Amino acid sequence: MTEATAKRTDTFLTEVDQFSAHNYKPLPVVLERGEGVWVWDVDGNRFLDMLAAYSAVNQGHLNQTILDAARAQMEKLTLTSRAFHNDQMGPFLRELCELTGFERALPMNTGAEAVETAIKMVRKWGYQVKGVPEGKAEIIVCSNNFHGRTTTIVGFSSEEQYREGFGPFTPGFVMVPYGDAAAFEKAITPNTVGFLVEPIQGEGGVVVPVDGYLGCTRDMCREHNVAFMADEIQTGLGRTGKLFCCDWEEVRPDVLIVGKALGGGVYPVSAALADAEFMDVFHPGDHGSTFGGNPLGAAVARAAMKVLVDEKLVERSAELGAWFMDQLRAIESPHVREVRGRGLMIGVEVKESSGTARPFCEALQARGILAKETHHQVIRFAPPLVIDRETLEWALGHIREVLA
């Protein structure tokens, strides 16, 4: 990077520092263009995107099928609110239900909104169907969870920074250790209405539970009439080598929460899915969103789902992910404690004696690879699912040198 171009990057960084809330600490790169698995900064440097916007860009940057759908819809109709019907929402919800196998879907925008939707739905189901006394409903959550940033959601986080200064918090949540089925069963009471869980904890450090955990807790939910709520916002839509991560244990949740890649990296689209027993507790006025189900978002999501299926991105994730993880595990490094993940959702945990993961990510950036640390010690590798083996082989050469 020349002095002139560095000054150009610095101008953007200074502007953000002056006018933005200081609620993020991104890598010092300013991106202006993307295509497939590659992005370019304002100085013309090319980088391999190994984060995919936290799995929101599974279909790759500027996927032509998705862009074409967005452009066509933008020239027709973009927003109606839910005061009126539009000709895209119905087909979108039908196709989403057909893809996932659920009877109903409630469209929202962000992942956190979809989680809030699921919480409201399961609580109301608990009162109206299960018969829990009003105001007593409990939802069991896991330590180290990340389900979003709303006040309710951070209230049941075990990460103190997410909570500090934001109380008082919403009651009705009980926390158990992630991956501990016995602790989960012990926490169930007659007032328990739901179990909210990530099949893999992404922001928590790409933490994969022991085999059988999802199936075991799902069986316990059935036994005790508790709704199994799977947050597949990051893990879903092909990221882990299955359409949904729960599919690894053939677990069908009662409530499925999706987002991120549902919008194809073009537009925020999310949804909570369930069968009629749960979804039909909602009546007009109970819940809503001005932008949820808007025609532009619906058209984009329809195209995003089509790309996942037509381009066989789930299968690609499974094949390349298994190979890439094996290659990472074969690297002899004094700094690596563990490599874990499924599909193309992979975490490389750095030993505390080697410092944090941040310097490793900065070293990768200098070599043209953008990865981001999570939970201080973990380098996350989660490229767009359109990546090919040749590109991953190129990346491995640099990763080996950085980790060594």
NUPAKE-353413 format. One line per field, with one value per residue (C-alpha): x, y, z; residue number from 0. Coordinates in nm, 3 decimals. Example, Ala and Ser with C-alpha at 12.3 -4.5 7.8 and 13.67 -1.06 7.14 Angstrom:
REM NUPAKE-353413
east <- c(1.230 / 1.367)
north <- c(-0.450 / -0.106)
up <- c(0.780 / 0.714)
segu <- c(0 / 1)
REM end
This chain:
REM NUPAKE-353413
east <- c(0.000 / 0.151 / 0.147 / -0.112 / -0.351 / -0.299 / -0.409 / -0.725 / -0.808 / -0.728 / -0.976 / -1.262 / -1.147 / -1.124 / -1.472 / -1.625 / -1.438 / -1.574 / -1.936 / -2.014 / -2.096 / -1.793 / -1.980 / -1.762 / -1.393 / -1.357 / -1.035 / -0.888 / -0.999 / -1.249 / -1.434 / -1.606 / -1.671 / -1.738 / -1.787 / -1.831 / -1.581 / -1.365 / -1.387 / -1.181 / -1.093 / -1.092 / -0.726 / -0.781 / -0.645 / -0.821 / -0.914 / -1.067 / -1.378 / -1.359 / -1.643 / -1.929 / -2.091 / -2.140 / -2.297 / -2.531 / -2.348 / -2.365 / -2.455 / -2.154 / -2.127 / -2.349 / -2.499 / -2.648 / -2.970 / -3.044 / -2.950 / -3.175 / -3.467 / -3.399 / -3.373 / -3.691 / -3.886 / -3.742 / -3.890 / -4.235 / -4.307 / -4.084 / -4.306 / -4.674 / -4.661 / -4.880 / -5.186 / -5.219 / -5.123 / -4.851 / -4.789 / -4.448 / -4.504 / -4.742 / -4.516 / -4.213 / -4.374 / -4.502 / -4.158 / -3.993 / -4.236 / -4.189 / -3.811 / -3.813 / -4.114 / -4.316 / -4.680 / -4.647 / -4.389 / -4.391 / -4.161 / -3.944 / -3.625 / -3.333 / -3.235 / -3.299 / -3.654 / -3.712 / -3.583 / -3.816 / -4.100 / -4.023 / -4.010 / -4.350 / -4.503 / -4.380 / -4.480 / -4.833 / -4.849 / -4.747 / -5.035 / -5.306 / -5.220 / -4.999 / -5.187 / -4.900 / -5.028 / -5.020 / -4.686 / -4.505 / -4.370 / -4.001 / -3.769 / -3.444 / -3.137 / -2.770 / -2.461 / -2.236 / -2.539 / -2.576 / -2.926 / -2.910 / -2.876 / -3.223 / -3.276 / -3.469 / -3.207 / -2.899 / -3.081 / -3.035 / -2.675 / -2.391 / -2.152 / -2.128 / -2.029 / -2.353 / -2.552 / -2.357 / -2.553 / -2.864 / -3.081 / -3.334 / -3.391 / -3.691 / -3.757 / -3.859 / -3.531 / -3.333 / -2.970 / -2.800 / -2.453 / -2.438 / -2.400 / -2.514 / -2.836 / -2.863 / -2.851 / -3.119 / -3.355 / -3.296 / -3.397 / -3.736 / -4.037 / -4.413 / -4.379 / -4.112 / -4.251 / -3.941 / -3.575 / -3.386 / -3.060 / -2.801 / -2.704 / -2.351 / -2.263 / -2.116 / -2.040 / -1.955 / -1.648 / -1.782 / -1.864 / -1.994 / -2.194 / -2.124 / -2.287 / -2.641 / -2.699 / -2.959 / -3.147 / -3.141 / -3.271 / -3.531 / -3.661 / -3.673 / -3.873 / -4.126 / -4.150 / -4.217 / -4.427 / -4.163 / -4.107 / -3.764 / -3.655 / -3.357 / -3.179 / -3.036 / -2.974 / -2.601 / -2.593 / -2.885 / -2.925 / -2.625 / -2.355 / -2.274 / -2.302 / -2.669 / -2.965 / -2.996 / -2.748 / -3.018 / -3.031 / -2.698 / -2.895 / -3.222 / -3.383 / -3.694 / -3.745 / -4.088 / -3.975 / -3.710 / -3.551 / -3.382 / -3.225 / -2.892 / -2.846 / -3.222 / -3.159 / -2.872 / -2.646 / -2.868 / -3.152 / -3.235 / -3.493 / -3.570 / -3.852 / -3.980 / -4.130 / -4.358 / -4.662 / -5.013 / -5.024 / -4.773 / -4.819 / -5.196 / -5.173 / -5.109 / -5.411 / -5.434 / -5.262 / -5.057 / -4.731 / -4.603 / -4.347 / -4.388 / -4.113 / -4.162 / -4.278 / -4.226 / -4.227 / -3.862 / -3.739 / -3.970 / -3.846 / -3.485 / -3.543 / -3.713 / -3.408 / -3.170 / -3.338 / -3.337 / -2.962 / -2.893 / -3.081 / -2.993 / -2.622 / -2.605 / -2.438 / -2.535 / -2.350 / -2.053 / -2.035 / -2.032 / -1.763 / -1.527 / -1.583 / -1.477 / -1.166 / -1.074 / -1.112 / -0.886 / -0.624 / -0.641 / -0.606 / -0.297 / -0.115 / 0.161 / 0.135 / 0.248 / -0.039 / -0.345 / -0.542 / -0.824 / -0.991 / -1.366 / -1.683 / -1.911 / -1.924 / -1.782 / -1.835 / -1.493 / -1.318 / -0.946 / -0.891 / -0.566 / -0.395 / -0.413 / -0.037 / -0.011 / -0.225 / -0.561 / -0.680 / -0.678 / -0.309 / -0.352 / -0.648 / -0.444 / -0.161 / -0.408 / -0.541 / -0.189 / -0.182 / -0.518 / -0.749 / -1.026 / -1.119 / -1.247 / -1.180 / -1.467 / -1.474 / -1.116 / -0.939 / -1.104 / -1.030 / -1.347 / -1.331 / -1.673 / -1.639 / -1.928 / -2.045 / -1.968 / -1.596 / -1.397 / -1.118 / -0.851 / -0.921 / -0.918 / -0.584 / -0.444 / -0.574 / -0.429 / -0.079 / -0.108 / -0.294 / -0.017 / 0.249 / 0.052 / -0.028 / 0.326)
north <- c(0.000 / 0.334 / 0.642 / 0.805 / 0.511 / 0.469 / 0.829 / 0.751 / 0.457 / 0.669 / 0.934 / 0.684 / 0.540 / 0.888 / 0.975 / 0.665 / 0.723 / 1.078 / 1.020 / 0.661 / 0.518 / 0.320 / -0.010 / -0.213 / -0.279 / -0.393 / -0.472 / -0.153 / -0.219 / -0.010 / -0.218 / -0.074 / -0.365 / -0.739 / -1.030 / -1.394 / -1.469 / -1.161 / -0.803 / -0.493 / -0.199 / 0.170 / 0.144 / -0.139 / -0.422 / -0.757 / -0.979 / -1.323 / -1.288 / -1.560 / -1.423 / -1.385 / -1.117 / -1.365 / -1.616 / -1.363 / -1.392 / -1.770 / -1.719 / -1.493 / -1.120 / -0.979 / -1.311 / -1.236 / -1.433 / -1.249 / -0.911 / -0.968 / -1.050 / -0.740 / -0.510 / -0.644 / -0.600 / -0.253 / -0.137 / -0.264 / -0.229 / -0.224 / -0.168 / -0.191 / -0.249 / -0.529 / -0.306 / -0.452 / -0.776 / -0.794 / -1.052 / -1.164 / -1.245 / -1.538 / -1.720 / -1.645 / -1.795 / -2.096 / -2.166 / -2.116 / -2.357 / -2.611 / -2.586 / -2.623 / -2.851 / -2.624 / -2.522 / -2.150 / -1.872 / -1.522 / -1.287 / -1.027 / -0.841 / -0.902 / -1.215 / -1.054 / -0.970 / -1.333 / -1.447 / -1.201 / -1.335 / -1.691 / -1.590 / -1.418 / -1.710 / -1.977 / -1.779 / -1.730 / -2.098 / -2.182 / -1.983 / -2.068 / -2.428 / -2.577 / -2.401 / -2.230 / -1.967 / -1.614 / -1.441 / -1.760 / -1.890 / -1.987 / -2.037 / -2.226 / -2.080 / -2.177 / -2.015 / -1.856 / -1.794 / -1.521 / -1.458 / -1.085 / -0.745 / -0.640 / -0.558 / -0.881 / -1.095 / -0.949 / -0.995 / -1.372 / -1.356 / -1.487 / -1.232 / -0.950 / -0.688 / -0.749 / -0.675 / -0.405 / -0.081 / -0.206 / -0.340 / -0.401 / -0.714 / -0.920 / -1.208 / -1.559 / -1.706 / -1.987 / -2.051 / -2.392 / -2.496 / -2.547 / -2.910 / -3.048 / -3.244 / -3.350 / -2.989 / -2.902 / -3.174 / -3.074 / -2.715 / -2.812 / -2.720 / -2.729 / -2.363 / -2.433 / -2.346 / -2.347 / -2.431 / -2.177 / -2.316 / -2.264 / -2.596 / -2.453 / -2.143 / -1.911 / -1.590 / -1.799 / -1.933 / -2.189 / -2.426 / -2.764 / -2.964 / -3.331 / -3.574 / -3.655 / -3.336 / -3.192 / -3.519 / -3.585 / -3.242 / -3.262 / -3.588 / -3.429 / -3.140 / -3.384 / -3.571 / -3.254 / -3.067 / -2.798 / -2.620 / -2.691 / -2.358 / -2.377 / -2.052 / -2.131 / -1.770 / -1.834 / -2.212 / -2.251 / -2.247 / -2.461 / -2.312 / -2.634 / -2.878 / -2.955 / -2.734 / -2.680 / -2.776 / -2.967 / -3.204 / -3.352 / -3.527 / -3.553 / -3.316 / -3.127 / -2.830 / -2.702 / -2.350 / -2.273 / -1.926 / -1.817 / -1.500 / -1.377 / -1.589 / -1.578 / -1.228 / -1.340 / -1.062 / -0.810 / -0.729 / -0.815 / -1.095 / -1.324 / -1.548 / -1.766 / -2.096 / -2.339 / -2.557 / -2.429 / -2.542 / -2.271 / -2.010 / -1.987 / -1.828 / -1.503 / -1.289 / -0.953 / -0.691 / -0.936 / -0.889 / -0.728 / -0.534 / -0.257 / -0.404 / -0.774 / -0.956 / -0.654 / -0.734 / -0.644 / -0.860 / -1.143 / -1.139 / -1.137 / -1.427 / -1.634 / -1.590 / -1.658 / -1.992 / -2.081 / -2.019 / -2.241 / -2.528 / -2.481 / -2.424 / -2.712 / -2.491 / -2.719 / -3.009 / -2.784 / -2.673 / -3.032 / -3.148 / -2.851 / -2.796 / -3.149 / -3.124 / -2.775 / -2.871 / -3.173 / -2.948 / -2.701 / -2.978 / -3.105 / -2.775 / -2.810 / -2.495 / -2.411 / -2.162 / -2.375 / -2.544 / -2.688 / -2.679 / -2.740 / -2.684 / -2.832 / -2.762 / -2.418 / -2.290 / -2.347 / -2.208 / -2.223 / -2.169 / -1.997 / -2.094 / -1.824 / -1.850 / -1.724 / -1.418 / -1.348 / -1.432 / -1.066 / -1.046 / -1.362 / -1.203 / -0.888 / -1.099 / -1.273 / -0.935 / -0.834 / -1.144 / -1.071 / -1.282 / -1.129 / -1.335 / -1.206 / -1.316 / -1.420 / -1.473 / -1.340 / -1.671 / -1.804 / -1.730 / -1.797 / -1.924 / -1.906 / -1.804 / -1.771 / -2.119 / -2.050 / -2.080 / -2.346 / -2.579 / -2.396 / -2.074 / -2.256 / -2.414 / -2.066 / -1.949 / -2.251 / -2.159 / -1.824 / -1.965 / -2.223 / -1.951 / -1.727 / -2.008 / -2.139)
up <- c(0.000 / -0.102 / 0.117 / -0.110 / -0.094 / 0.277 / 0.321 / 0.124 / 0.351 / 0.655 / 0.538 / 0.551 / 0.884 / 1.036 / 0.911 / 1.067 / 1.391 / 1.410 / 1.313 / 1.411 / 1.749 / 1.864 / 1.892 / 1.653 / 1.612 / 1.250 / 1.074 / 0.920 / 0.564 / 0.364 / 0.103 / -0.201 / -0.439 / -0.430 / -0.669 / -0.574 / -0.297 / -0.362 / -0.236 / -0.321 / -0.099 / -0.188 / -0.285 / -0.533 / -0.316 / -0.359 / -0.064 / -0.022 / 0.195 / 0.458 / 0.672 / 0.422 / 0.641 / 0.922 / 0.677 / 0.516 / 0.181 / 0.135 / -0.232 / -0.294 / -0.346 / -0.622 / -0.726 / -1.065 / -1.015 / -0.691 / -0.838 / -1.139 / -0.910 / -0.700 / -1.000 / -1.158 / -0.833 / -0.767 / -1.095 / -0.995 / -0.622 / -0.314 / -0.010 / 0.078 / 0.455 / 0.588 / 0.553 / 0.202 / 0.029 / -0.235 / -0.506 / -0.376 / -0.008 / -0.062 / -0.309 / -0.088 / 0.222 / 0.029 / -0.116 / 0.223 / 0.388 / 0.110 / 0.145 / 0.523 / 0.576 / 0.804 / 0.774 / 0.852 / 0.833 / 0.976 / 0.780 / 0.950 / 0.858 / 1.093 / 1.279 / 1.616 / 1.508 / 1.413 / 1.753 / 1.927 / 1.713 / 1.822 / 2.188 / 2.169 / 1.980 / 2.220 / 2.527 / 2.394 / 2.297 / 2.651 / 2.796 / 2.544 / 2.454 / 2.725 / 3.005 / 3.188 / 3.436 / 3.293 / 3.348 / 3.453 / 3.121 / 3.117 / 2.821 / 2.875 / 2.702 / 2.691 / 2.832 / 2.571 / 2.348 / 2.088 / 1.956 / 1.882 / 2.044 / 2.160 / 2.527 / 2.585 / 2.411 / 2.581 / 2.909 / 2.880 / 2.756 / 2.971 / 2.818 / 3.071 / 2.813 / 2.622 / 2.940 / 3.123 / 3.145 / 2.964 / 3.249 / 3.388 / 3.185 / 3.082 / 3.323 / 3.223 / 3.099 / 3.263 / 3.161 / 3.143 / 3.018 / 2.642 / 2.540 / 2.878 / 2.819 / 3.184 / 3.301 / 3.048 / 3.170 / 3.532 / 3.450 / 3.304 / 3.518 / 3.452 / 3.342 / 3.081 / 2.737 / 2.516 / 2.467 / 2.253 / 2.116 / 1.842 / 1.679 / 1.664 / 1.863 / 1.603 / 1.790 / 2.094 / 1.912 / 1.661 / 1.947 / 1.826 / 2.083 / 2.145 / 1.904 / 2.011 / 2.210 / 1.973 / 1.940 / 2.313 / 2.407 / 2.131 / 2.280 / 2.626 / 2.482 / 2.340 / 2.668 / 2.867 / 2.605 / 2.553 / 2.221 / 2.068 / 1.912 / 1.675 / 1.596 / 1.251 / 1.150 / 1.103 / 1.072 / 0.831 / 0.455 / 0.371 / 0.592 / 0.781 / 0.490 / 0.546 / 0.459 / 0.835 / 1.103 / 1.293 / 0.995 / 1.109 / 1.383 / 1.188 / 1.437 / 1.331 / 1.563 / 1.664 / 1.577 / 1.316 / 1.307 / 0.984 / 0.848 / 0.706 / 0.388 / 0.331 / 0.193 / -0.028 / 0.096 / -0.083 / 0.155 / 0.519 / 0.531 / 0.824 / 0.940 / 1.220 / 1.104 / 1.285 / 1.230 / 1.286 / 1.652 / 1.736 / 1.466 / 1.494 / 1.839 / 1.652 / 1.563 / 1.383 / 1.597 / 1.807 / 1.618 / 1.301 / 1.102 / 0.845 / 0.628 / 0.709 / 0.396 / 0.172 / -0.202 / -0.257 / 0.030 / -0.071 / -0.431 / -0.314 / -0.073 / -0.342 / -0.563 / -0.273 / -0.202 / -0.571 / -0.595 / -0.293 / -0.454 / -0.821 / -0.761 / -0.510 / -0.251 / 0.038 / -0.122 / -0.204 / 0.159 / 0.281 / 0.039 / 0.054 / 0.426 / 0.519 / 0.302 / 0.423 / 0.789 / 0.738 / 0.579 / 0.866 / 1.122 / 0.942 / 0.993 / 1.251 / 1.458 / 1.811 / 1.835 / 1.754 / 2.030 / 1.819 / 1.478 / 1.485 / 1.285 / 1.023 / 0.652 / 0.579 / 0.933 / 1.086 / 1.391 / 1.464 / 1.835 / 1.929 / 2.255 / 2.520 / 2.558 / 2.198 / 2.265 / 2.103 / 1.752 / 1.643 / 1.537 / 1.328 / 1.149 / 1.088 / 0.946 / 0.714 / 0.602 / 0.503 / 0.280 / 0.114 / 0.332 / 0.543 / 0.848 / 1.180 / 1.533 / 1.755 / 2.129 / 2.149 / 2.077 / 1.761 / 1.396 / 1.202 / 0.843 / 0.675 / 0.309 / 0.065 / -0.031 / -0.399 / -0.325 / -0.513 / -0.405 / -0.603 / -0.411 / -0.078 / -0.169 / -0.235 / 0.101 / 0.281 / 0.173 / 0.349 / 0.649 / 0.705 / 0.708 / 0.945 / 1.188 / 1.180)
segu <- c(0 / 1 / 2 / 3 / 4 / 5 / 6 / 7 / 8 / 9 / 10 / 11 / 12 / 13 / 14 / 15 / 16 / 17 / 18 / 19 / 20 / 21 / 22 / 23 / 24 / 25 / 26 / 27 / 28 / 29 / 30 / 31 / 32 / 33 / 34 / 35 / 36 / 37 / 38 / 39 / 40 / 41 / 42 / 43 / 44 / 45 / 46 / 47 / 48 / 49 / 50 / 51 / 52 / 53 / 54 / 55 / 56 / 57 / 58 / 59 / 60 / 61 / 62 / 63 / 64 / 65 / 66 / 67 / 68 / 69 / 70 / 71 / 72 / 73 / 74 / 75 / 76 / 77 / 78 / 79 / 80 / 81 / 82 / 83 / 84 / 85 / 86 / 87 / 88 / 89 / 90 / 91 / 92 / 93 / 94 / 95 / 96 / 97 / 98 / 99 / 100 / 101 / 102 / 103 / 104 / 105 / 106 / 107 / 108 / 109 / 110 / 111 / 112 / 113 / 114 / 115 / 116 / 117 / 118 / 119 / 120 / 121 / 122 / 123 / 124 / 125 / 126 / 127 / 128 / 129 / 130 / 131 / 132 / 133 / 134 / 135 / 136 / 137 / 138 / 139 / 140 / 141 / 142 / 143 / 144 / 145 / 146 / 147 / 148 / 149 / 150 / 151 / 152 / 153 / 154 / 155 / 156 / 157 / 158 / 159 / 160 / 161 / 162 / 163 / 164 / 165 / 166 / 167 / 168 / 169 / 170 / 171 / 172 / 173 / 174 / 175 / 176 / 177 / 178 / 179 / 180 / 181 / 182 / 183 / 184 / 185 / 186 / 187 / 188 / 189 / 190 / 191 / 192 / 193 / 194 / 195 / 196 / 197 / 198 / 199 / 200 / 201 / 202 / 203 / 204 / 205 / 206 / 207 / 208 / 209 / 210 / 211 / 212 / 213 / 214 / 215 / 216 / 217 / 218 / 219 / 220 / 221 / 222 / 223 / 224 / 225 / 226 / 227 / 228 / 229 / 230 / 231 / 232 / 233 / 234 / 235 / 236 / 237 / 238 / 239 / 240 / 241 / 242 / 243 / 244 / 245 / 246 / 247 / 248 / 249 / 250 / 251 / 252 / 253 / 254 / 255 / 256 / 257 / 258 / 259 / 260 / 261 / 262 / 263 / 264 / 265 / 266 / 267 / 268 / 269 / 270 / 271 / 272 / 273 / 274 / 275 / 276 / 277 / 278 / 279 / 280 / 281 / 282 / 283 / 284 / 285 / 286 / 287 / 288 / 289 / 290 / 291 / 292 / 293 / 294 / 295 / 296 / 297 / 298 / 299 / 300 / 301 / 302 / 303 / 304 / 305 / 306 / 307 / 308 / 309 / 310 / 311 / 312 / 313 / 314 / 315 / 316 / 317 / 318 / 319 / 320 / 321 / 322 / 323 / 324 / 325 / 326 / 327 / 328 / 329 / 330 / 331 / 332 / 333 / 334 / 335 / 336 / 337 / 338 / 339 / 340 / 341 / 342 / 343 / 344 / 345 / 346 / 347 / 348 / 349 / 350 / 351 / 352 / 353 / 354 / 355 / 356 / 357 / 358 / 359 / 360 / 361 / 362 / 363 / 364 / 365 / 366 / 367 / 368 / 369 / 370 / 371 / 372 / 373 / 374 / 375 / 376 / 377 / 378 / 379 / 380 / 381 / 382 / 383 / 384 / 385 / 386 / 387 / 388 / 389 / 390 / 391 / 392 / 393 / 394 / 395 / 396 / 397 / 398 / 399 / 400 / 401 / 402 / 403)
REM end
